[in-house]
Amino acid sequence: MASADLRDELSCSICLNIYTDPVTLPCGHSFCLLCIGHVLDTQEGCGVYTCPECRAELQERPALEKNKKLRNITERFRSAHPEQKEAVIPCTYCFQSPVPAVKTCLHCDASLCDNHLRIHSKSPEHVLTEPTTSLVNRRCSVHKKVLEYYCCEDAACICVSCSLAGEHRGHQVETLNEASEKKKETLRNILQKLTSQREESEKRVQSLEELRSQVQEKAAGATKDITALIRNIREQLEALEKRVLSEISRQENQVSFRVSDLIRQLEIQKEELSRKMGDIEELCDMTDPLTVLQGRESDRDDYCDTEEDTERCDIKVHDAGDLDVGLISATLKSGLAGILTGVRRRRCVPEASDLLMGVNMVRDILPEVNTAGNYLALSGDLKTITRTYIQQGRPETPDRFHCNQVLSSRYFSSGRHYWEMEGSDFANWLVGMSYHSINRKPPACWAGNNNKSWALFFWDNSYHHRHNFKTVRLPYRPSCYRIGIFLDYEAGRLSFYELCDPVRHLHTFTAAFTEPLHAMLEVDEANAWVKV
């Protein structure tokens, strides 16, 4: 109830809405700026201005002072009562008891209730619209007449005077309705295009959502398989550890048992020697020569036996033996080889979800000699190319490069493939991929300086990537010189990785491949090399 009372206090008596930009007349009554402005406009030429609230008369049009405090109060009230709805526009001529207007006359700048509408002029110049308070933008700012036409040349709404005698005279004009319909038609066409674009965007969003779900599923499957693989390897390593440690323990016990046996034998020998030493010392302590000389004849034999026993029982430390390091090493290497073989046989468990997602690990990406430039030396196993200044004397063929490049004999026209390269830590070298149809003569043959090859090269102690004459230097220094190359032919992706710890992604080319792709190698300075 208090809220309703406060709303009454904060409502303009003309429009019956909460004040908008409230202003105050000299008599102290406040109104909306637009509302009182329209009322004062209708009183122009009457010789007197009156307050709609108290009917106080003024000889001159009063200055309107903004009521800032009232505006702050109304704004706070609106924010606290957003559910309150604005009232309808009142009739301009119903001063004492405001009545909702049903039409607004653009010619009279007045809103009319049913009663005043019946007595309103029916002349064509009196254009009626739905009730509105925004009348300023419906009149010509020059001639103060109703805007009825649209100038097609200047894209402006004009009045009849503008079209007949004003700056728009002689221009092509249309009625507002005609121009509005044409603009609506244009807007409908734009709306149709935007709708199609939005539908296409929605389809792409849906496709991306599906791709994300697929990637999440693949990632979950790969995570599961990797976890199982590593767990299996860990279990095998733990079993191998137990087996090797068991062998070490067995050998330790064997040597320990042998040592204990030898110690026991030496202890017996020590006791026998101690006894004989006592007998000898006793004879040495006697003073009677006859007794010494006539002593037990067996003593002499015992002494001789002692020397023989000492020679017989000459036990050395190495007799105890030692750990068989060779056996331990063989056991360890054999076990590790078995684990590695098992992992290779499983091929990263492709049966489960193809851990590497169908990636072919390429091991025979060897150069094709018939394409090698004549200043490239190839190793016997064809896995290393080296730049040399010695002409190799290879016969001229249409496929041979006239620069220091070579293509692989193997090519790829589908699928996913991965292989590794290594370059020298000095000079310049390059790895990449190319169509077989690439030009064989400089400069068109240079890798990346055309639209038929994609290259990553090492130069000036930095990595660069190049395609279609565009070269980009990568922003970090090389950590190592081993490069992993991944090709997804159908997806049009060619990626390069630096195989350090951790592995670092260098660059990915994207393209719609239209021909089979060959690996490409290049070295440009003496003794520089690249190895498969």
Secondary structure as GFF3:
##gff-version 3
##sequence-region A 1 532
A	DSSP	alpha_helix	2	9	.	.	.	ID=ss1
A	DSSP	beta_strand	22	24	.	.	.	ID=ss2
A	DSSP	beta_strand	30	32	.	.	.	ID=ss3
A	DSSP	alpha_helix	33	42	.	.	.	ID=ss4
A	DSSP	beta_strand	49	50	.	.	.	ID=ss5
A	DSSP	beta_strand	57	58	.	.	.	ID=ss6
A	DSSP	beta_strand	65	66	.	.	.	ID=ss7
A	DSSP	alpha_helix	68	80	.	.	.	ID=ss8
A	DSSP	beta_strand	103	105	.	.	.	ID=ss9
A	DSSP	beta_strand	110	112	.	.	.	ID=ss10
A	DSSP	alpha_helix	114	118	.	.	.	ID=ss11
A	DSSP	beta_strand	128	129	.	.	.	ID=ss12
A	DSSP	three_ten_helix	136	138	.	.	.	ID=ss13
A	DSSP	beta_strand	149	151	.	.	.	ID=ss14
A	DSSP	beta_strand	156	158	.	.	.	ID=ss15
A	DSSP	alpha_helix	160	164	.	.	.	ID=ss16
A	DSSP	beta_strand	173	175	.	.	.	ID=ss17
A	DSSP	alpha_helix	176	284	.	.	.	ID=ss18
A	DSSP	alpha_helix	289	293	.	.	.	ID=ss19
A	DSSP	alpha_helix	297	312	.	.	.	ID=ss20
A	DSSP	three_ten_helix	317	320	.	.	.	ID=ss21
A	DSSP	alpha_helix	325	346	.	.	.	ID=ss22
A	DSSP	beta_strand	359	361	.	.	.	ID=ss23
A	DSSP	three_ten_helix	369	371	.	.	.	ID=ss24
A	DSSP	beta_strand	376	378	.	.	.	ID=ss25
A	DSSP	beta_strand	384	387	.	.	.	ID=ss26
A	DSSP	beta_strand	405	412	.	.	.	ID=ss27
A	DSSP	beta_strand	416	423	.	.	.	ID=ss28
A	DSSP	beta_strand	429	435	.	.	.	ID=ss29
A	DSSP	beta_strand	453	459	.	.	.	ID=ss30
A	DSSP	beta_strand	462	467	.	.	.	ID=ss31
A	DSSP	beta_strand	470	473	.	.	.	ID=ss32
A	DSSP	beta_strand	482	488	.	.	.	ID=ss33
A	DSSP	beta_strand	493	498	.	.	.	ID=ss34
A	DSSP	beta_strand	504	510	.	.	.	ID=ss35
A	DSSP	beta_strand	517	523	.	.	.	ID=ss36
A	DSSP	beta_strand	529	531	.	.	.	ID=ss37
###
